Amino acid sequence: MILIILLIISFAHAEKYDANSTDLSKCKIHYTRSEGSYKDFYEISNEAHENETILDFHFWVLAPSDAHILFTPSTKLNKGDPAYEIVLGAGGNMFSDIRRAQKASVKASIRLKNVLSSLDPQPFWIHISKLGLIEIGREGEELAFLSWKDNNPLPIKYFSFGTWPGVEAKWYFDCYPNSGSKEVVKKLTDTQRLRHDLLSTYDPYIRPVLTHTDLTILKMQLNLNYISLDEYKSTLQLRGTTKLSWNDEKMRWNVSDYGNTKSLHIVGRQIWQPDFVVYNAIDLMGRDVLGESVMVVTNDGTVQWNPPIHIKAWCNITDLGHWPIDTHSCLVSLGVWNEFEFLQLQFNKEESDILGQHFQTEWEVVDVTIIGNFSWDFKSANNTEPPFFKINFMLKRHSSVYSIAFFTPFLVVACGMLLTFCVSPFGHLKISLCCLQLVIISLVLVSLAEIIPILPDRVPYLVLLYSYSCFASVLCIIISIIVINLSRSKYDSPVPHCIWTILTSTATRVILILPSVQISTNYGKLDDIPILSSDENVQGTWILLGKAVDRISLYVYIVLIMYAVCSQY
């Protein structure tokens, strides 16, 4: 009994292995990047119409998601016409559907993750019976994972492959000897016949050379028209266009054989394209560098391709000390990674426009440096490094707006500090000016905290400037309080004789711009001021001392403000 069970298990494993080990080189191959439409149709063989089965279809598909198969009674089909549409790996390879019309009328659905793969072809079978039963399963499994019965079956005669817009798929079918689907023959124009002859057996994932060891030379120009630096995320964003050209040995033809057709326009990945990658890219943006664009192929095999380019790369921003007139150096490393052993990249620096005269952002390109391994010779070197080039951008911020927005308040604060030492101590203006300075400084510091990224290496000078201004404003308040107390308080005696001697000296009066006084025989009394009482003479000496403190503070603050402005900016 145990032996029988082991034999059954071995037979089951052997059957599954045979089903999954089909020689795909014997299969028909079809590539789709249909942008959501069906173009090429195949006629279902009449040999399949046996017993109760209309269709016994076996196929393999290589796709990341959204592989579509359409079974229809006619090749001329509108969007709302009845048809069977089977979608594998829909919704980003999350579920599969059976529909009775294109992109509509879902009849059965199953949530089955990762049914498709972008690395290995996945095998499936589809059975459609005369009674309208549609079953879908994996090769090697007898039970279907998705099925639905149509009570009003369609007389299907053709099938077609498709994908979701932007998704590429490679189909393998008719791999067995008894398979016999035929592609629907159309009356073709010279251009259509040329496309069919060149592309029907073309593999766009293999380098376009007849001999594998031949060198493919890829010429490149780069024109940038947009650049942006996000300091918060440390990301550099570039947009522009590229001009690529190479020779495709598989896309050559005799002009006279195809009605004097000298060029073809190819859309999508129907022929080989270089796969560029940004090595310091953010997330998955490293591979989605080049956008969609038409490729022009001439009869000698020359391919011209001018796709848009979009790069998002990391930029190491560590020094914001000179914000908002800061300068940053950002490096973008761009290369080719498909079959790079026999691929040589030639970057045309002279005809490339990287300095960017049309940038409409806050950043100006000061300097650009390009380095790369363009001189590598595959015949004389055992190369293990793909062709690449690095572009180093030196970016400087257009700081006029920030300068006006943040330096103007500093001038107001500076003038307020100086005026504080010039106004009379008899009133509220002296303290009011100091408080106004603190309010302005606080608002600016809060704004700077919202705008400037927080980096640990160096504090921006503008932040330090306003921080020190805050301390200076507090000191200004303290000095103002001292001067007000000297001027308003009642004293029994005048200032000390040594201080009075200094205050009344000619040099001190000229430097500090003090009022002229005459010393009478009675110490401490101002002769040029009418003497009303002895108390007023005593008070006048202290008022003069307060003015001297104001003048000294004024000169010190003028020097500090000039140093703060000129030392950095």
C-alpha positions in Angstrom: 0.0 0.0 0.0 2.8 2.4 0.9 4.5 1.5 -2.4 1.4 2.4 -4.4 1.1 5.8 -2.6 4.7 6.6 -3.3 4.2 5.7 -7.0 1.2 8.0 -7.2 3.1 10.8 -5.6 6.0 10.3 -7.9 3.7 10.3 -10.9 2.1 13.5 -9.8 5.4 15.2 -9.4 6.6 13.9 -12.7 3.5 15.2 -14.5 3.9 18.6 -12.9 7.6 18.8 -13.8 6.8 17.9 -17.5 4.2 20.6 -17.6 6.5 23.3 -16.3 9.6 22.2 -18.2 8.2 22.9 -21.7 10.8 24.0 -24.2 9.7 27.6 -24.7 12.0 27.9 -27.7 9.4 25.9 -29.7 6.6 28.2 -28.8 5.2 31.1 -30.8 6.1 34.4 -29.1 4.1 37.6 -29.0 5.0 40.9 -27.3 2.4 43.4 -26.1 2.5 46.9 -24.8 -0.9 47.7 -26.3 -1.8 50.8 -24.3 -5.1 49.0 -23.4 -6.1 47.9 -26.9 -6.0 44.7 -28.9 -4.2 44.8 -32.3 -3.1 41.4 -33.5 -5.6 38.5 -33.7 -5.0 34.8 -34.0 -7.6 32.3 -35.4 -8.5 29.4 -33.2 -7.7 26.1 -34.8 -10.7 23.9 -35.7 -8.9 20.9 -34.3 -9.8 22.1 -30.9 -13.5 21.7 -31.5 -13.8 18.2 -30.2 -16.2 16.6 -27.7 -17.6 19.4 -25.5 -14.5 21.6 -25.6 -14.3 24.6 -27.9 -10.9 25.7 -26.7 -8.0 24.0 -24.8 -5.5 26.8 -24.7 -2.0 26.6 -23.0 0.3 29.5 -22.7 3.1 31.1 -20.7 3.3 34.8 -19.9 6.1 37.0 -18.6 4.7 40.2 -17.1 4.7 42.1 -13.8 0.9 42.4 -13.8 -2.3 42.9 -15.9 -2.0 40.3 -18.7 -5.1 40.4 -20.8 -6.5 37.7 -23.3 -9.5 38.4 -25.4 -11.7 35.7 -27.1 -14.1 37.1 -29.7 -16.3 35.9 -32.5 -14.8 38.6 -34.9 -11.6 40.6 -35.4 -13.7 43.8 -35.8 -14.8 44.5 -32.3 -16.0 47.6 -30.7 -15.6 48.4 -27.0 -19.1 47.3 -26.0 -19.4 44.2 -28.2 -19.7 40.8 -26.5 -16.4 39.0 -25.9 -14.6 37.0 -23.2 -11.8 39.0 -21.6 -9.6 37.3 -19.1 -7.4 39.4 -17.0 -4.6 37.8 -15.0 -2.8 39.8 -12.2 -5.1 42.8 -12.3 -4.7 45.7 -9.8 -1.0 45.4 -9.6 -0.9 41.6 -9.5 -3.6 41.4 -6.8 -6.6 39.7 -8.4 -7.9 38.1 -11.7 -11.2 38.5 -13.6 -13.4 37.0 -16.3 -15.3 39.6 -18.2 -17.9 39.5 -21.0 -16.8 42.7 -22.6 -13.7 44.7 -22.9 -12.9 46.5 -19.6 -16.5 45.9 -18.4 -19.1 43.4 -17.3 -17.0 41.4 -14.7 -18.6 38.0 -14.2 -16.1 36.3 -11.9 -13.2 37.5 -9.9 -10.7 36.0 -7.4 -8.3 37.7 -5.1 -5.0 35.9 -5.9 -1.8 37.7 -5.3 1.4 37.4 -7.3 -0.1 35.2 -10.0 2.3 36.7 -12.5 6.0 37.3 -12.4 8.4 39.7 -14.2 11.3 37.3 -13.8 10.0 33.9 -14.9 7.2 33.0 -17.4 4.2 31.7 -15.6 2.2 28.8 -17.3 -1.6 28.7 -17.5 -4.4 26.9 -19.3 -7.8 28.0 -20.4 -10.7 25.7 -21.1 -13.9 26.9 -22.8 -16.7 24.3 -23.4 -19.7 24.4 -25.7 -21.9 24.8 -22.7 -20.2 28.1 -21.9 -18.0 27.0 -19.0 -14.8 29.0 -18.8 -12.0 27.7 -16.6 -8.6 29.1 -15.9 -5.9 27.2 -14.1 -2.1 26.8 -13.7 -0.2 24.2 -15.7 0.3 21.1 -13.5 -2.9 21.7 -11.6 -6.2 20.0 -12.7 -8.4 22.3 -10.7 -9.2 25.8 -12.0 -8.6 28.7 -9.7 -11.2 30.8 -11.6 -14.3 29.7 -13.5 -17.6 31.0 -14.8 -20.5 29.6 -16.9 -22.1 31.7 -19.6 -25.7 30.6 -20.2 -25.6 32.2 -23.6 -22.2 31.1 -25.0 -20.4 33.1 -27.6 -19.2 31.4 -30.8 -15.5 32.4 -30.3 -13.2 32.1 -33.3 -10.3 34.5 -32.5 -8.1 35.5 -29.6 -5.7 38.4 -29.0 -3.2 39.4 -26.3 -3.1 42.7 -24.5 -1.9 44.5 -21.4 -2.7 47.4 -19.3 -1.3 50.8 -20.6 2.4 50.9 -19.9 2.8 47.2 -19.0 5.0 45.1 -21.1 4.3 41.3 -21.5 5.9 38.4 -23.4 3.6 35.6 -24.4 4.5 32.0 -25.3 1.8 29.8 -26.9 1.3 26.9 -29.4 4.1 25.1 -27.7 2.7 21.6 -28.4 2.7 19.8 -31.7 -1.1 19.6 -31.9 -1.5 23.4 -31.4 -2.5 25.1 -34.5 -3.7 28.7 -34.1 -3.0 30.9 -37.1 -2.5 34.6 -37.2 -5.1 36.4 -39.1 -3.6 37.5 -42.4 -4.3 41.1 -43.4 -3.7 43.0 -46.6 -0.7 45.0 -45.6 0.8 48.2 -47.0 4.5 48.4 -47.6 5.1 50.0 -44.2 3.0 47.4 -42.5 4.7 44.6 -44.3 8.1 46.1 -43.4 7.1 46.3 -39.7 5.8 42.7 -39.8 9.0 41.4 -41.3 11.3 43.2 -38.9 9.3 43.0 -35.7 7.5 39.6 -35.8 10.5 37.7 -34.5 12.4 40.6 -32.9 13.3 40.2 -29.2 13.6 43.7 -27.7 15.5 42.5 -24.7 18.5 41.3 -26.6 21.2 43.7 -27.8 20.7 44.4 -31.5 23.8 42.8 -33.0 24.1 39.7 -35.2 27.3 38.6 -33.4 27.1 38.6 -29.6 30.6 39.9 -29.2 30.1 42.9 -31.5 30.3 46.3 -29.8 27.2 48.6 -29.6 28.1 52.3 -29.5 25.5 54.4 -27.8 25.8 58.2 -28.4 24.1 60.5 -26.0 23.3 64.2 -25.6 21.6 65.8 -22.6 19.5 69.0 -22.5 18.2 70.1 -19.2 15.4 72.7 -18.8 14.4 72.3 -15.2 16.3 71.8 -11.9 15.0 71.9 -8.4 16.7 71.2 -5.0 14.6 70.2 -2.0 16.7 70.9 1.0 14.2 69.3 3.4 14.4 66.0 1.6 17.9 66.4 0.3 16.7 65.6 -3.2 17.7 66.9 -6.6 15.2 66.9 -9.4 16.1 67.3 -13.1 13.9 67.4 -16.1 14.9 67.7 -19.8 15.4 65.7 -23.0 18.0 63.3 -24.2 19.2 62.5 -27.7 20.2 58.9 -28.1 21.4 57.1 -31.2 22.8 53.7 -32.0 22.9 51.2 -34.8 20.5 48.2 -34.8 21.8 45.5 -37.0 18.4 43.7 -36.9 16.6 46.7 -38.3 18.2 47.0 -41.8 16.3 46.5 -45.0 16.4 47.1 -48.8 14.5 50.2 -49.6 13.4 49.0 -53.0 11.7 45.9 -51.5 9.3 48.0 -49.5 8.0 50.7 -51.8 11.0 53.1 -51.2 10.3 53.2 -47.4 13.4 54.7 -45.8 12.4 55.0 -42.2 10.1 53.6 -39.6 8.6 55.2 -36.5 8.6 52.9 -33.5 6.5 53.5 -30.4 7.1 51.7 -27.1 9.5 48.9 -26.5 9.1 47.0 -29.8 12.9 47.2 -30.4 15.9 47.2 -28.2 16.4 50.3 -26.0 19.2 51.1 -23.6 18.1 50.8 -19.9 19.5 53.8 -18.0 19.7 53.7 -14.3 20.5 56.5 -11.7 22.7 54.9 -9.1 22.0 57.4 -6.4 18.3 57.7 -7.2 15.4 57.9 -4.7 13.4 54.7 -4.2 12.4 53.2 -7.6 13.0 56.3 -9.7 16.4 54.9 -10.7 15.0 52.8 -13.5 12.1 55.0 -14.6 14.5 57.6 -16.0 13.5 57.9 -19.6 10.0 58.6 -20.7 8.0 57.5 -23.8 9.0 58.9 -27.2 8.9 57.9 -30.8 12.0 56.2 -32.2 13.0 56.8 -35.8 14.8 53.9 -37.6 16.4 54.4 -41.0 17.1 51.6 -43.5 20.8 51.4 -42.5 19.8 50.5 -38.9 20.4 53.9 -37.3 18.0 54.5 -34.4 17.3 58.1 -33.2 15.5 58.4 -29.9 14.8 61.6 -28.1 12.9 60.7 -24.9 12.2 63.0 -22.0 14.3 62.4 -18.9 13.3 62.8 -15.3 15.8 62.3 -12.5 15.3 62.4 -8.8 18.6 61.8 -6.9 20.0 62.2 -3.5 22.0 65.4 -2.8 24.1 65.6 0.3 23.2 69.0 1.8 25.2 69.6 5.0 26.1 73.2 5.0 23.4 75.9 5.3 25.7 78.4 7.0 25.3 81.0 4.3 21.6 80.6 3.8 19.9 82.2 1.9 22.9 82.8 -0.5 24.0 79.2 0.0 25.8 77.1 -2.7 25.5 73.3 -2.9 27.3 70.5 -4.8 25.1 67.7 -6.1 26.2 64.6 -7.9 24.1 62.5 -10.3 25.5 59.1 -11.4 23.8 57.8 -14.5 24.7 54.6 -16.4 23.5 51.8 -18.6 23.1 48.3 -17.1 21.8 46.0 -19.8 24.6 43.9 -21.5 27.1 46.5 -20.5 30.1 44.3 -21.3 29.8 45.1 -25.0 28.1 48.5 -24.7 30.1 51.7 -25.0 28.6 55.1 -24.0 29.8 58.2 -25.8 28.6 61.4 -24.2 28.7 64.5 -26.3 29.6 67.3 -23.9 29.9 70.0 -26.6 26.4 69.7 -27.9 24.7 69.1 -24.6 23.0 72.0 -22.8 23.4 71.3 -19.1 24.1 74.8 -17.7 20.5 75.6 -18.3 19.8 79.1 -19.5 16.0 78.6 -19.2 15.7 77.5 -15.6 12.7 79.1 -13.9 13.4 78.0 -10.3 15.2 79.6 -7.4 18.4 77.7 -8.3 21.2 78.9 -10.7 23.7 76.4 -12.1 27.1 77.9 -11.4 29.2 75.1 -12.7 28.9 71.6 -14.2 31.6 68.9 -14.2 31.1 65.7 -16.1 33.3 62.6 -15.6 32.8 59.0 -16.8 34.4 55.9 -18.2 33.8 56.8 -21.9 37.3 55.7 -23.0 36.9 52.1 -22.0 37.8 49.6 -24.7 36.1 46.2 -24.4 38.7 44.5 -26.6 41.6 45.3 -24.3 40.0 45.2 -20.8 38.0 42.7 -18.8 35.3 45.1 -17.9 33.1 44.5 -14.9 31.8 48.1 -14.5 28.9 49.3 -16.6 29.3 52.4 -18.7 28.4 55.5 -16.7 29.0 59.2 -16.3 28.7 61.5 -13.3 27.4 65.0 -13.5 28.4 67.3 -10.6 26.1 70.4 -10.3 27.2 73.5 -8.4 24.0 75.2 -7.5 23.5 78.7 -6.1 20.2 80.0 -4.8 18.6 83.1 -6.2 18.4 84.9 -2.8 16.9 88.3 -3.7 13.5 87.5 -2.3 14.9 86.0 0.9 17.3 88.9 1.3 14.5 91.4 1.2 12.2 89.3 3.4 14.7 88.7 6.1 17.3 91.4 6.0 14.8 94.3 6.0 13.5 93.3 9.4 17.1 93.3 10.7 17.6 96.8 9.4 14.5 97.8 11.3 15.7 96.1 14.4 19.1 97.7 14.1 17.7 101.2 13.6 15.4 100.7 16.6 18.3 99.8 18.8 20.2 102.9 17.8 17.2 105.1 18.2 16.7 103.7 21.7 19.9 105.4 22.8 18.8 108.7 21.2 15.4 109.3 22.6 14.6 111.0 25.9 14.5 108.9 29.0 11.5 111.0 30.2 8.7 109.0 28.4 7.6 105.6 27.2 9.3 105.6 23.8 12.6 104.2 25.0 11.1 100.9 26.4 8.6 100.7 23.6 11.3 100.6 21.0 13.0 97.8 22.8 9.8 95.8 23.0 9.1 96.3 19.3 12.6 94.9 18.5 11.9 91.8 20.5 8.6 91.2 18.8 10.1 91.5 15.3 13.1 89.3 16.2 10.7 86.6 17.6 8.5 86.6 14.5 11.5 86.3 12.2 13.1 83.5 14.2 9.8 81.5 14.1 9.6 82.1 10.3 13.2 80.9 9.8 12.5 77.8 11.9 9.7 76.9 9.4 11.7 77.6 6.3 15.2 76.4 6.9 15.9 72.7 7.3 17.3 71.5 10.5 20.8 70.2 9.8 23.3 69.3 12.6 26.5 70.5 10.9 26.2 74.3 10.9 23.6 76.8 12.0 22.8 79.4 9.3 24.3 82.7 9.9 21.0 84.5 9.5 19.6 82.5 12.5 22.7 83.4 14.5 22.3 87.0 13.5 18.8 87.2 14.9 19.6 85.2 17.9 22.4 87.6 18.8 20.1 90.5 18.0 17.7 89.1 20.6 20.4 89.1 23.3 21.4 92.6 22.1 17.8 93.8 22.4 17.6 92.4 25.9 20.8 94.2 26.8 19.3 97.3 25.2 16.4 97.1 27.6 18.7 96.7 30.6 20.7 99.8 29.5 17.5 101.8 29.0 16.3 100.9 32.5 19.6 102.1 33.9 19.5 105.4 32.0 15.9 106.0 33.0 16.7 105.3 36.7 19.7 107.7 36.5 17.6 110.4 34.9 14.4 110.1 36.9 15.5 109.1 40.4 16.0 111.7 43.2 19.6 111.9 44.6 20.9 113.7 47.6 24.4 114.2 46.2 25.8 114.8 42.7 27.9 112.2 40.8 31.3 111.4 42.1 34.0 114.1 41.4 36.2 111.7 39.3 33.2 110.8 37.0 32.2 114.5 36.8 35.7 115.5 35.8 35.6 112.9 32.9 32.1 114.0 31.8 33.0 117.7 31.7 36.3 117.3 29.9 36.5 118.7 26.3 37.4 115.4 24.7 34.5 113.6 26.3 32.0 116.3 25.4 33.1 116.3 21.8 33.2 112.5 21.4 29.9 111.8 23.3 28.2 115.0 21.9 27.3 116.1 25.5 25.9 119.6 26.2 28.3 122.3 27.2 28.6 122.9 30.9 30.6 125.3 33.1 31.9 124.3 36.5 31.1 126.8 39.2 32.8 127.3 42.5 30.2 125.1 44.1 31.0 121.5 43.0 28.4 119.7 40.9 26.3 122.7 39.8 25.7 123.4 36.0 26.4 127.1 35.4 24.9 127.2 31.9 21.5 125.9 33.3 19.5 128.3 35.3 19.8 127.3 38.9 16.4 127.0 40.4 17.4 125.0 43.5 20.2 122.8 44.8 18.2 119.6 44.1 17.9 120.5 40.4 21.6 121.0 40.1 22.2 117.6 41.7 19.7 116.0 39.4 21.3 117.5 36.3 24.6 115.8 37.0 22.9 112.4 37.0 21.0 113.2 33.8 24.3 114.1 32.1 25.7 110.7 33.2 22.7 109.0 31.7 23.3 110.8 28.4 26.9 109.6 28.5 25.8 106.0 29.0 23.4 106.3 26.0 26.1 107.8 23.8 28.6 105.1 24.7 26.0 102.4 24.1 25.1 104.0 20.7 28.7 103.8 19.5 29.2 100.2 20.7 26.0 99.1 19.0 27.0 100.9 15.7 30.3 98.9 15.7 28.5 95.6 16.5 25.9 96.1 13.8 28.5 97.0 11.1 30.5 93.9 12.1 27.5 91.6 12.0 26.5 92.8 8.5 30.0 93.0 6.9 31.7 90.0 8.5 29.5 87.4 6.6 27.6 89.3 3.9 
